[in-house]
């Protein structure tokens, strides 16, 4: 009996060791909602969000094809919780209270609430949002616009190029969608923002717009920030809240994050600050990995805290759209091809890369990882041949970019709550003897949106089931041409 029990324990330990080697993707509910908008199961408030939702779908497909398991936080709208879980039967949903994630949620809220949004001379100047906008490679400006004899501060895209304006519309819609996410979770977020004009003077009650051409000689009267700006700021605060929450949860759960694209962008700036490897490192990774033609990329931070790998992949969403002709069948089809030999091999290679980063110092792991990455990139070449969709611009590709933060780097993050060993832990939490870092998946949203726009017929199929909510309040993007940004007219003035 004792021998049998010992054997059972050995088998259990062996199973746990095998499970601990698996790779896990943590996906947020915002991404799952985007997937359901593409499939037509959930209404969209704005057609401007479709292209970003397609990027989110591609993110989810990469998680399905290249990770062993996918997990999500079980915090969806109570009224629709059961239908959400049944819609994604292959995802393991984790209860917040059971796994101490509620404690992490408090930490994320405290950090987001401590942000001090500030607009000066028409632009965000607080570091968090300023760097986010820079990383998104877009230029947002605020100007005073006349409405009902009063100047109101409005949000605009500073651009001449129509494609730049389209990108701004996509990004703005993605940011505003955060308010819907907060509402679904029964949360309210603050839209307060400090306003300072271009001369450094605070904007408050009885403020007069300097140099305004409309109104009396003493200057036109002004109102306050428009409802759009207040909503935009509130959405940015919630965006920060969720990005931080999933970053800390990923560290705690030892999973890799696959977040809604706009959240991934904020996560990149948050990680660069808290893990002390600098915003330039993140920006260079996103810029370099999204534009270079080289396939065997590895970038190691000089302090030895961070490693990054990049692989070019075909747009699986485009290929599956053409194969199925129906966006509602794409996820099922992805699971059907998931066990094809090329994906099994790729998952093994990614698993080994993760193991090397976990068990070795970055500098030591680099040489071994480089060989595997080179092999993985050979596999990705075959994937592009087999699953690449040919368009007029060639085969559209996207990047699977992993930025690995060592344990030393993630020490900069807030302390996680203790594990609750009284309950059954997820498989990936069994092997806790050695502290580990975690991966974050990075994207260049600008490049991904451009790729979506080039998909032609596949893009039409992917957006074919999207249904817009009737009567939904949406933000209508406005454009400000750079040459007029500092000029006064009868209808507007610079901030």
Beta strands, then each sheet from edge to edge (+ up, - down):
strand 1: 24-27
strand 2: 69-74
strand 3: 91-95
strand 4: 118-120
strand 5: 123-124
strand 6: 140-147
strand 7: 150-158
strand 8: 194-196
strand 9: 222-225
strand 10: 256-258
strand 11: 297-300
strand 12: 306-314
strand 13: 390-391
strand 14: 394-395
strand 15: 397-405
strand 16: 438-442
strand 17: 479-480
strand 18: 492-494
sheet 1: 3+ 2+ 1+ 10+
sheet 2: 5+ 4- 8-
sheet 3: 9+ 7+ 6- 18+
sheet 4: 9+ 7+ 17+
sheet 5: 11+ 12- 15+ 16-
sheet 6: 13+ 14-
end
